[in-house]
Amino acid sequence: MNKKYGQIINTILIVIGGAIMIYTISGEDSNKYLQILGLVIIMFGLYRATNFWVETKDDEDDNNEEKPEI
């Protein structure tokens, strides 16, 4: 999968989970199952995002590595 699409999917998951959480917290009739679902979606998006950042961090370090002058 393209790196750009993976990052977009992670962001969408976090935003959807946050929207569900805000919706359930702001309403008078808060549904605990929706709150749990929102939290799980946020955590899944964050998990995917951190794995993505760890994978791409190694690539950037290799590109920015200073080469010794001869």
ABEGO torsion letter per residue (X at the ends): XBAAAAAAAAAAAAAAAAAAAAAAAABABBBAAAAAAAAAAAAAAAAAAAAAAAAAAAAAAAAABBBBBX
